[in-house]
């Protein structure tokens, strides 16, 4: 299983917490660019310093697929950089 990601309700879910809103928004901007490259876009929400992401593949019937796992791995790599 991916580090910190939970598989529930046919989605991969993870919550990220940052120092402040600017850090959270910067992270979201990087994820947006990554999602475009993957042509696979998350459902997400942001309140102040917290970003919640959910991934599932709509074309496959709203279930978790390899596309979701690969995007989740790449999202985690953003934080490792």
N, C-alpha and C positions, 0 to 999 in steps of 0.2 A: 504494500500500500504506500501511497505517496505520503511524505512527511507532513503531518498535520491536516491532511485532507480527509474528510469524512464522506463515506458513500452512504447516503440516506435519501429516501424518497426518489430513487432513480436519478440522483444528481451527485456530483462531487462538490463538496462545500468546504470553504475555508474562510476564516476571518483573520484579517491582518490589522495590526495596531501600530500606529506610528507616533512620532513625537508630537506632531501637530497637523493641522489641516493642509499646510503647504506640502509636507512630506507625503501625506496620503494622496493628494491630488497629483503630485509628481509621479508617484507609483502608478496611479490610474492612467496617466498619459503614456507611460511606458507599456503598460498592459494593452492599451488601445492600439498602439503600433504593432505589438506582437500579435494581437488578435487579427488585425488586418492581414499580416503575413500568413497566418494560419487559415485565413478565411473562415474563422470560427469565433463567434463573439459571445462573451459571457453575459449572464444576468448578474448585475451587481448593484450594490447600494453603498452610499458613503454618508456618514455622519461624523463631522469634525475630523477626528484622527483615526477613524475606523472604516475599513473597506471590507465588505462581505461579498464574496464571489461564489456563484453557483454555475456549474458547467453540466450540460447535457447536450446530446446531439438531436436536434429537432427532426432532421431528415431520417433518423433511425427510429423515430417514434418516441422521442423524449426520454431516452435512456443513455446511460454512460457507455461511451465507446472509446476506442483507442485515440480518436481525435481529442477527446476530453483529457485523457491521461497525458498525452503529449503536450497539450497547452498548459495543463497544470504543472508539469515538470518545467516547462520554459518560464512560467510565471515565477516559480520558486527560484529559478536561476537569476532572475532580475535582482532578487534580494541578496544573492551570493556574490554579485558582481561588485 
